Amino acid sequence: MLEKIKKALTIRNRTVREALAEALGTFLLMFFGIGGVAQVILGKGEFGKYLSINLAFGIGVTMGIHAAGGISGAHMNASISFTHCVLGNLPWRKLPAYIIGQFLGSFLAASLVFCMYYDALCEYSNGHFIVMGPNGTAGIFATYPAPYMTLLGGFVNEFLATTVLMLCILAIYDKKNNGALEGTQPVITGLLVLVIGMTMGINTGYAINPSRDLPPRIFTAIAGWGIEVFRAGDYWWWVPLVAPTLGSLVGALAYKLLIDFHNQSALEGGDKKGKDDLQTNHV
């Protein structure tokens, strides 16, 4: 009986399976991540500090990769999926499925965190959902620039942070170079997100991911914060979409030009010493 149920529920279309994996992975990333933000803000610093948020997102990335990595590669980031299409690692026809899965997982995570912390949200803001300011709570779900940031400065911050993210991800998973040991990639990638938050997070909240920012922003617009979530920060909402996409492309280009193309040449027929060095790096 159980076997029949399993067969009936099994999805055989590979693209659909990958979309579902992206949805689950992104859900875990966002549920832990924005849940951590909610606890720090609504707890008024008594139940965590800024480091707690960075750890929550870093561990969320690790859990998301463990859940989805074997099926879809666990991109959990529309800009990374787009870059993999440009690099030829992902067919363009699969890009919509990946992004839809990521957006669904992110939106669901935001809605569940909202339900879980609804009473605390009402208590914190006296029942008025405000986007920014002393009692602003929209920043729990999506990113907004610090009051001192210009739109250009915020764009540069998101661009650079995502450039570093993509460059390091390619290094972590590059078996031709000194990539992470097999099985440790999820932890190392989580640590990468942690260190980005610890070093580049204060200015913009380090979205570095359209799938992390837009779906929760749409949710907050529906859930009571209104259209102001798109006007706030001098119409900030488009920056976490465009800057990470461009930054991801530049990060991939930098790694290819500085490392990958040369290692490829060595593998295809470089001198013996070059080959020996490459083999040593895998030990």
Buried (B, 14 or more C-beta within 10 A) or exposed (E): EEEEEEEEEEEEEEBEBBBBBBBBBBBBBBBBBBBBBBBBBBBEEEEBEBEBBBBBBBBBBBBBBBBBBEBBBBBBBBBBBBBBBEBEEBEEEBBEBBBBBBBBBBBBBBBBBBEEBEEBBEEBBEEEBBBBEEEBBBBBBBBBBEEEBEBEBBBBBBBBBBBBBBBBBBBBBBEBBEBBEEEEBBBBBBBBBBBBBBEBBEBBBBBBBBBBBBBBBBBBBEBBBBEBBBEBBEEBBEBBBBBBBBBBBBBBBBBBEEBBEBBEEBEEEBEEEBEEEBEEEEE
